[in-house]
Amino acid sequence: MANVDPKTFDLSVKNPNGKNENNLREPSDICDEITDLDQQSESLIKQIQQILGKNKLKK
């Protein structure tokens, strides 16, 4: 081990020969999903408000 240069001796998990995979989504796709989720949330909130409103009338 005396002939091994400690500056270049690297046992890290990173593979220098592997390609750098970028699995990021497009910003427009993220915005579309946020819009869809907001619409679903709004619909659910309206349903909950209707249920709560009906329960208030029964009391």
HTML snippet that shows the backbone in 3Dmol.js (N, CA, C, O; Angstrom):
<script src="https://3Dmol.org/build/3Dmol-min.js"></script>
<div id="view" style="width:600px;height:400px;position:relative"></div>
<script>
const pdb = `
ATOM      1  N   MET A   1       0.815  -1.193   0.000  1.00  0.00           N
ATOM      2  CA  MET A   1       0.000   0.000   0.000  1.00  0.00           C
ATOM      3  C   MET A   1       0.860   1.259   0.000  1.00  0.00           C
ATOM      4  O   MET A   1       0.326   2.364  -0.089  1.00  0.00           O
ATOM      5  N   ALA A   2       2.147   1.119   0.095  1.00  0.00           N
ATOM      6  CA  ALA A   2       3.027   2.277   0.134  1.00  0.00           C
ATOM      7  C   ALA A   2       3.027   3.024  -1.195  1.00  0.00           C
ATOM      8  O   ALA A   2       3.297   4.225  -1.222  1.00  0.00           O
ATOM      9  N   ASN A   3       2.729   2.340  -2.296  1.00  0.00           N
ATOM     10  CA  ASN A   3       2.752   3.009  -3.598  1.00  0.00           C
ATOM     11  C   ASN A   3       1.388   3.585  -3.986  1.00  0.00           C
ATOM     12  O   ASN A   3       1.234   4.062  -5.110  1.00  0.00           O
ATOM     13  N   VAL A   4       0.399   3.558  -3.096  1.00  0.00           N
ATOM     14  CA  VAL A   4      -0.928   4.112  -3.377  1.00  0.00           C
ATOM     15  C   VAL A   4      -0.952   5.568  -2.934  1.00  0.00           C
ATOM     16  O   VAL A   4      -0.627   5.896  -1.793  1.00  0.00           O
ATOM     17  N   ASP A   5      -1.345   6.432  -3.860  1.00  0.00           N
ATOM     18  CA  ASP A   5      -1.433   7.867  -3.563  1.00  0.00           C
ATOM     19  C   ASP A   5      -2.732   8.127  -2.796  1.00  0.00           C
ATOM     20  O   ASP A   5      -3.808   7.891  -3.345  1.00  0.00           O
ATOM     21  N   PRO A   6      -2.673   8.603  -1.553  1.00  0.00           N
ATOM     22  CA  PRO A   6      -3.886   8.834  -0.767  1.00  0.00           C
ATOM     23  C   PRO A   6      -4.781   9.928  -1.350  1.00  0.00           C
ATOM     24  O   PRO A   6      -5.971   9.971  -1.037  1.00  0.00           O
ATOM     25  N   LYS A   7      -4.243  10.801  -2.180  1.00  0.00           N
ATOM     26  CA  LYS A   7      -5.056  11.863  -2.783  1.00  0.00           C
ATOM     27  C   LYS A   7      -5.987  11.310  -3.855  1.00  0.00           C
ATOM     28  O   LYS A   7      -7.071  11.854  -4.067  1.00  0.00           O
ATOM     29  N   THR A   8      -5.587  10.247  -4.528  1.00  0.00           N
ATOM     30  CA  THR A   8      -6.402   9.688  -5.604  1.00  0.00           C
ATOM     31  C   THR A   8      -7.040   8.361  -5.225  1.00  0.00           C
ATOM     32  O   THR A   8      -7.795   7.799  -6.019  1.00  0.00           O
ATOM     33  N   PHE A   9      -6.763   7.855  -4.057  1.00  0.00           N
ATOM     34  CA  PHE A   9      -7.322   6.593  -3.589  1.00  0.00           C
ATOM     35  C   PHE A   9      -8.705   6.880  -3.019  1.00  0.00           C
ATOM     36  O   PHE A   9      -8.825   7.424  -1.921  1.00  0.00           O
ATOM     37  N   ASP A  10      -9.746   6.518  -3.760  1.00  0.00           N
ATOM     38  CA  ASP A  10     -11.112   6.869  -3.388  1.00  0.00           C
ATOM     39  C   ASP A  10     -11.972   5.610  -3.382  1.00  0.00           C
ATOM     40  O   ASP A  10     -12.103   4.941  -4.407  1.00  0.00           O
ATOM     41  N   LEU A  11     -12.547   5.292  -2.256  1.00  0.00           N
ATOM     42  CA  LEU A  11     -13.428   4.134  -2.139  1.00  0.00           C
ATOM     43  C   LEU A  11     -14.894   4.552  -1.974  1.00  0.00           C
ATOM     44  O   LEU A  11     -15.704   3.786  -1.452  1.00  0.00           O
ATOM     45  N   SER A  12     -15.226   5.743  -2.410  1.00  0.00           N
ATOM     46  CA  SER A  12     -16.607   6.207  -2.266  1.00  0.00           C
ATOM     47  C   SER A  12     -17.535   5.410  -3.183  1.00  0.00           C
ATOM     48  O   SER A  12     -17.089   4.726  -4.103  1.00  0.00           O
ATOM     49  N   VAL A  13     -18.837   5.516  -2.908  1.00  0.00           N
ATOM     50  CA  VAL A  13     -19.850   4.771  -3.644  1.00  0.00           C
ATOM     51  C   VAL A  13     -20.047   5.330  -5.047  1.00  0.00           C
ATOM     52  O   VAL A  13     -20.509   4.612  -5.934  1.00  0.00           O
ATOM     53  N   LYS A  14     -19.714   6.564  -5.259  1.00  0.00           N
ATOM     54  CA  LYS A  14     -19.924   7.227  -6.546  1.00  0.00           C
ATOM     55  C   LYS A  14     -19.111   6.542  -7.643  1.00  0.00           C
ATOM     56  O   LYS A  14     -17.910   6.315  -7.492  1.00  0.00           O
ATOM     57  N   ASN A  15     -19.782   6.215  -8.750  1.00  0.00           N
ATOM     58  CA  ASN A  15     -19.127   5.569  -9.880  1.00  0.00           C
ATOM     59  C   ASN A  15     -18.713   6.641 -10.887  1.00  0.00           C
ATOM     60  O   ASN A  15     -19.582   7.262 -11.500  1.00  0.00           O
ATOM     61  N   PRO A  16     -17.424   6.876 -11.075  1.00  0.00           N
ATOM     62  CA  PRO A  16     -16.992   7.920 -12.009  1.00  0.00           C
ATOM     63  C   PRO A  16     -17.277   7.559 -13.464  1.00  0.00           C
ATOM     64  O   PRO A  16     -17.296   8.440 -14.324  1.00  0.00           O
ATOM     65  N   ASN A  17     -17.498   6.286 -13.749  1.00  0.00           N
ATOM     66  CA  ASN A  17     -17.780   5.859 -15.122  1.00  0.00           C
ATOM     67  C   ASN A  17     -19.268   5.798 -15.429  1.00  0.00           C
ATOM     68  O   ASN A  17     -19.658   5.643 -16.586  1.00  0.00           O
ATOM     69  N   GLY A  18     -20.091   5.918 -14.414  1.00  0.00           N
ATOM     70  CA  GLY A  18     -21.533   5.861 -14.624  1.00  0.00           C
ATOM     71  C   GLY A  18     -22.060   7.194 -15.113  1.00  0.00           C
ATOM     72  O   GLY A  18     -21.505   8.252 -14.816  1.00  0.00           O
ATOM     73  N   LYS A  19     -23.150   7.119 -15.875  1.00  0.00           N
ATOM     74  CA  LYS A  19     -23.719   8.381 -16.358  1.00  0.00           C
ATOM     75  C   LYS A  19     -24.561   9.022 -15.265  1.00  0.00           C
ATOM     76  O   LYS A  19     -25.112   8.332 -14.407  1.00  0.00           O
ATOM     77  N   ASN A  20     -24.652  10.308 -15.303  1.00  0.00           N
ATOM     78  CA  ASN A  20     -25.399  11.063 -14.314  1.00  0.00           C
ATOM     79  C   ASN A  20     -26.861  11.082 -14.736  1.00  0.00           C
ATOM     80  O   ASN A  20     -27.237  11.798 -15.664  1.00  0.00           O
ATOM     81  N   GLU A  21     -27.692  10.284 -14.045  1.00  0.00           N
ATOM     82  CA  GLU A  21     -29.102  10.236 -14.386  1.00  0.00           C
ATOM     83  C   GLU A  21     -29.827  11.390 -13.712  1.00  0.00           C
ATOM     84  O   GLU A  21     -29.629  11.670 -12.529  1.00  0.00           O
ATOM     85  N   ASN A  22     -30.660  12.043 -14.485  1.00  0.00           N
ATOM     86  CA  ASN A  22     -31.423  13.171 -13.986  1.00  0.00           C
ATOM     87  C   ASN A  22     -32.898  12.805 -14.085  1.00  0.00           C
ATOM     88  O   ASN A  22     -33.485  12.851 -15.166  1.00  0.00           O
ATOM     89  N   ASN A  23     -33.490  12.442 -12.959  1.00  0.00           N
ATOM     90  CA  ASN A  23     -34.881  12.012 -12.942  1.00  0.00           C
ATOM     91  C   ASN A  23     -35.823  13.132 -12.511  1.00  0.00           C
ATOM     92  O   ASN A  23     -36.858  12.865 -11.901  1.00  0.00           O
ATOM     93  N   LEU A  24     -35.486  14.352 -12.812  1.00  0.00           N
ATOM     94  CA  LEU A  24     -36.312  15.480 -12.410  1.00  0.00           C
ATOM     95  C   LEU A  24     -37.483  15.649 -13.365  1.00  0.00           C
ATOM     96  O   LEU A  24     -37.371  15.408 -14.567  1.00  0.00           O
ATOM     97  N   ARG A  25     -38.609  16.068 -12.801  1.00  0.00           N
ATOM     98  CA  ARG A  25     -39.787  16.316 -13.629  1.00  0.00           C
ATOM     99  C   ARG A  25     -39.721  17.725 -14.204  1.00  0.00           C
ATOM    100  O   ARG A  25     -39.024  18.597 -13.685  1.00  0.00           O
ATOM    101  N   GLU A  26     -40.461  17.923 -15.279  1.00  0.00           N
ATOM    102  CA  GLU A  26     -40.542  19.247 -15.895  1.00  0.00           C
ATOM    103  C   GLU A  26     -41.354  20.170 -14.981  1.00  0.00           C
ATOM    104  O   GLU A  26     -42.341  19.735 -14.388  1.00  0.00           O
ATOM    105  N   PRO A  27     -40.950  21.433 -14.861  1.00  0.00           N
ATOM    106  CA  PRO A  27     -41.703  22.372 -14.024  1.00  0.00           C
ATOM    107  C   PRO A  27     -43.173  22.487 -14.438  1.00  0.00           C
ATOM    108  O   PRO A  27     -44.047  22.621 -13.581  1.00  0.00           O
ATOM    109  N   SER A  28     -43.448  22.435 -15.735  1.00  0.00           N
ATOM    110  CA  SER A  28     -44.838  22.540 -16.190  1.00  0.00           C
ATOM    111  C   SER A  28     -45.658  21.343 -15.713  1.00  0.00           C
ATOM    112  O   SER A  28     -46.837  21.493 -15.393  1.00  0.00           O
ATOM    113  N   ASP A  29     -45.049  20.158 -15.661  1.00  0.00           N
ATOM    114  CA  ASP A  29     -45.745  18.973 -15.151  1.00  0.00           C
ATOM    115  C   ASP A  29     -46.055  19.127 -13.666  1.00  0.00           C
ATOM    116  O   ASP A  29     -47.129  18.740 -13.203  1.00  0.00           O
ATOM    117  N   ILE A  30     -45.117  19.688 -12.933  1.00  0.00           N
ATOM    118  CA  ILE A  30     -45.324  19.909 -11.499  1.00  0.00           C
ATOM    119  C   ILE A  30     -46.452  20.915 -11.285  1.00  0.00           C
ATOM    120  O   ILE A  30     -47.307  20.714 -10.423  1.00  0.00           O
ATOM    121  N   CYS A  31     -46.457  21.987 -12.058  1.00  0.00           N
ATOM    122  CA  CYS A  31     -47.511  23.003 -11.942  1.00  0.00           C
ATOM    123  C   CYS A  31     -48.874  22.414 -12.292  1.00  0.00           C
ATOM    124  O   CYS A  31     -49.868  22.720 -11.634  1.00  0.00           O
ATOM    125  N   ASP A  32     -48.926  21.574 -13.320  1.00  0.00           N
ATOM    126  CA  ASP A  32     -50.185  20.926 -13.699  1.00  0.00           C
ATOM    127  C   ASP A  32     -50.701  20.040 -12.564  1.00  0.00           C
ATOM    128  O   ASP A  32     -51.896  20.032 -12.268  1.00  0.00           O
ATOM    129  N   GLU A  33     -49.807  19.307 -11.945  1.00  0.00           N
ATOM    130  CA  GLU A  33     -50.214  18.438 -10.842  1.00  0.00           C
ATOM    131  C   GLU A  33     -50.698  19.256  -9.651  1.00  0.00           C
ATOM    132  O   GLU A  33     -51.672  18.883  -8.997  1.00  0.00           O
ATOM    133  N   ILE A  34     -50.028  20.358  -9.367  1.00  0.00           N
ATOM    134  CA  ILE A  34     -50.449  21.229  -8.265  1.00  0.00           C
ATOM    135  C   ILE A  34     -51.848  21.774  -8.533  1.00  0.00           C
ATOM    136  O   ILE A  34     -52.682  21.817  -7.629  1.00  0.00           O
ATOM    137  N   THR A  35     -52.105  22.189  -9.767  1.00  0.00           N
ATOM    138  CA  THR A  35     -53.419  22.708 -10.135  1.00  0.00           C
ATOM    139  C   THR A  35     -54.490  21.640  -9.953  1.00  0.00           C
ATOM    140  O   THR A  35     -55.553  21.911  -9.395  1.00  0.00           O
ATOM    141  N   ASP A  36     -54.211  20.430 -10.423  1.00  0.00           N
ATOM    142  CA  ASP A  36     -55.168  19.332 -10.266  1.00  0.00           C
ATOM    143  C   ASP A  36     -55.438  19.033  -8.792  1.00  0.00           C
ATOM    144  O   ASP A  36     -56.587  18.839  -8.395  1.00  0.00           O
ATOM    145  N   LEU A  37     -54.395  18.999  -7.996  1.00  0.00           N
ATOM    146  CA  LEU A  37     -54.561  18.718  -6.568  1.00  0.00           C
ATOM    147  C   LEU A  37     -55.327  19.835  -5.862  1.00  0.00           C
ATOM    148  O   LEU A  37     -56.119  19.570  -4.958  1.00  0.00           O
ATOM    149  N   ASP A  38     -55.094  21.081  -6.272  1.00  0.00           N
ATOM    150  CA  ASP A  38     -55.830  22.208  -5.698  1.00  0.00           C
ATOM    151  C   ASP A  38     -57.321  22.089  -6.010  1.00  0.00           C
ATOM    152  O   ASP A  38     -58.163  22.354  -5.151  1.00  0.00           O
ATOM    153  N   GLN A  39     -57.643  21.690  -7.238  1.00  0.00           N
ATOM    154  CA  GLN A  39     -59.047  21.531  -7.624  1.00  0.00           C
ATOM    155  C   GLN A  39     -59.704  20.406  -6.827  1.00  0.00           C
ATOM    156  O   GLN A  39     -60.851  20.530  -6.398  1.00  0.00           O
ATOM    157  N   GLN A  40     -58.977  19.318  -6.633  1.00  0.00           N
ATOM    158  CA  GLN A  40     -59.507  18.211  -5.831  1.00  0.00           C
ATOM    159  C   GLN A  40     -59.735  18.657  -4.390  1.00  0.00           C
ATOM    160  O   GLN A  40     -60.750  18.320  -3.781  1.00  0.00           O
ATOM    161  N   SER A  41     -58.791  19.409  -3.855  1.00  0.00           N
ATOM    162  CA  SER A  41     -58.914  19.901  -2.479  1.00  0.00           C
ATOM    163  C   SER A  41     -60.111  20.828  -2.344  1.00  0.00           C
ATOM    164  O   SER A  41     -60.865  20.743  -1.375  1.00  0.00           O
ATOM    165  N   GLU A  42     -60.284  21.709  -3.312  1.00  0.00           N
ATOM    166  CA  GLU A  42     -61.404  22.648  -3.274  1.00  0.00           C
ATOM    167  C   GLU A  42     -62.732  21.900  -3.300  1.00  0.00           C
ATOM    168  O   GLU A  42     -63.661  22.249  -2.570  1.00  0.00           O
ATOM    169  N   SER A  43     -62.820  20.882  -4.133  1.00  0.00           N
ATOM    170  CA  SER A  43     -64.036  20.082  -4.215  1.00  0.00           C
ATOM    171  C   SER A  43     -64.319  19.372  -2.891  1.00  0.00           C
ATOM    172  O   SER A  43     -65.460  19.344  -2.428  1.00  0.00           O
ATOM    173  N   LEU A  44     -63.291  18.807  -2.292  1.00  0.00           N
ATOM    174  CA  LEU A  44     -63.471  18.123  -1.009  1.00  0.00           C
ATOM    175  C   LEU A  44     -63.876  19.091   0.097  1.00  0.00           C
ATOM    176  O   LEU A  44     -64.714  18.762   0.937  1.00  0.00           O
ATOM    177  N   ILE A  45     -63.290  20.269   0.099  1.00  0.00           N
ATOM    178  CA  ILE A  45     -63.641  21.273   1.108  1.00  0.00           C
ATOM    179  C   ILE A  45     -65.100  21.683   0.956  1.00  0.00           C
ATOM    180  O   ILE A  45     -65.805  21.837   1.953  1.00  0.00           O
ATOM    181  N   LYS A  46     -65.560  21.860  -0.279  1.00  0.00           N
ATOM    182  CA  LYS A  46     -66.968  22.217  -0.506  1.00  0.00           C
ATOM    183  C   LYS A  46     -67.893  21.109  -0.014  1.00  0.00           C
ATOM    184  O   LYS A  46     -68.936  21.385   0.579  1.00  0.00           O
ATOM    185  N   GLN A  47     -67.512  19.857  -0.260  1.00  0.00           N
ATOM    186  CA  GLN A  47     -68.326  18.734   0.211  1.00  0.00           C
ATOM    187  C   GLN A  47     -68.386  18.713   1.738  1.00  0.00           C
ATOM    188  O   GLN A  47     -69.448  18.488   2.319  1.00  0.00           O
ATOM    189  N   ILE A  48     -67.262  18.944   2.372  1.00  0.00           N
ATOM    190  CA  ILE A  48     -67.218  18.966   3.839  1.00  0.00           C
ATOM    191  C   ILE A  48     -68.070  20.107   4.373  1.00  0.00           C
ATOM    192  O   ILE A  48     -68.801  19.935   5.348  1.00  0.00           O
ATOM    193  N   GLN A  49     -67.979  21.276   3.736  1.00  0.00           N
ATOM    194  CA  GLN A  49     -68.775  22.419   4.178  1.00  0.00           C
ATOM    195  C   GLN A  49     -70.268  22.135   4.027  1.00  0.00           C
ATOM    196  O   GLN A  49     -71.065  22.532   4.877  1.00  0.00           O
ATOM    197  N   GLN A  50     -70.650  21.448   2.946  1.00  0.00           N
ATOM    198  CA  GLN A  50     -72.056  21.101   2.756  1.00  0.00           C
ATOM    199  C   GLN A  50     -72.522  20.136   3.841  1.00  0.00           C
ATOM    200  O   GLN A  50     -73.613  20.291   4.390  1.00  0.00           O
ATOM    201  N   ILE A  51     -71.691  19.142   4.148  1.00  0.00           N
ATOM    202  CA  ILE A  51     -72.041  18.179   5.196  1.00  0.00           C
ATOM    203  C   ILE A  51     -72.172  18.888   6.541  1.00  0.00           C
ATOM    204  O   ILE A  51     -73.120  18.641   7.286  1.00  0.00           O
ATOM    205  N   LEU A  52     -71.234  19.756   6.847  1.00  0.00           N
ATOM    206  CA  LEU A  52     -71.283  20.485   8.110  1.00  0.00           C
ATOM    207  C   LEU A  52     -72.480  21.419   8.153  1.00  0.00           C
ATOM    208  O   LEU A  52     -73.111  21.580   9.197  1.00  0.00           O
ATOM    209  N   GLY A  53     -72.788  22.026   7.030  1.00  0.00           N
ATOM    210  CA  GLY A  53     -73.948  22.908   6.967  1.00  0.00           C
ATOM    211  C   GLY A  53     -75.239  22.148   7.195  1.00  0.00           C
ATOM    212  O   GLY A  53     -76.133  22.649   7.877  1.00  0.00           O
ATOM    213  N   LYS A  54     -75.357  20.951   6.641  1.00  0.00           N
ATOM    214  CA  LYS A  54     -76.548  20.125   6.838  1.00  0.00           C
ATOM    215  C   LYS A  54     -76.652  19.686   8.286  1.00  0.00           C
ATOM    216  O   LYS A  54     -77.750  19.638   8.842  1.00  0.00           O
ATOM    217  N   ASN A  55     -75.522  19.365   8.905  1.00  0.00           N
ATOM    218  CA  ASN A  55     -75.527  18.955  10.306  1.00  0.00           C
ATOM    219  C   ASN A  55     -75.956  20.102  11.214  1.00  0.00           C
ATOM    220  O   ASN A  55     -76.606  19.868  12.234  1.00  0.00           O
ATOM    221  N   LYS A  56     -75.608  21.321  10.866  1.00  0.00           N
ATOM    222  CA  LYS A  56     -75.995  22.474  11.681  1.00  0.00           C
ATOM    223  C   LYS A  56     -77.513  22.654  11.653  1.00  0.00           C
ATOM    224  O   LYS A  56     -78.111  23.042  12.657  1.00  0.00           O
ATOM    225  N   LEU A  57     -78.137  22.373  10.503  1.00  0.00           N
ATOM    226  CA  LEU A  57     -79.581  22.520  10.396  1.00  0.00           C
ATOM    227  C   LEU A  57     -80.313  21.472  11.229  1.00  0.00           C
ATOM    228  O   LEU A  57     -81.414  21.742  11.709  1.00  0.00           O
ATOM    229  N   LYS A  58     -79.740  20.296  11.415  1.00  0.00           N
ATOM    230  CA  LYS A  58     -80.378  19.215  12.168  1.00  0.00           C
ATOM    231  C   LYS A  58     -80.353  19.465  13.671  1.00  0.00           C
ATOM    232  O   LYS A  58     -81.180  18.901  14.387  1.00  0.00           O
ATOM    233  N   LYS A  59     -79.453  20.274  14.166  1.00  0.00           N
ATOM    234  CA  LYS A  59     -79.313  20.495  15.615  1.00  0.00           C
ATOM    235  C   LYS A  59     -80.434  21.275  16.171  1.00  0.00           C
ATOM    236  O   LYS A  59     -80.463  21.545  17.372  1.00  0.00           O
TER     237      LYS A  59
END
`;
const viewer = $3Dmol.createViewer("view");
viewer.addModel(pdb, "pdb");
viewer.setStyle({}, {cartoon: {color: "spectrum"}});
viewer.zoomTo();
viewer.render();
</script>
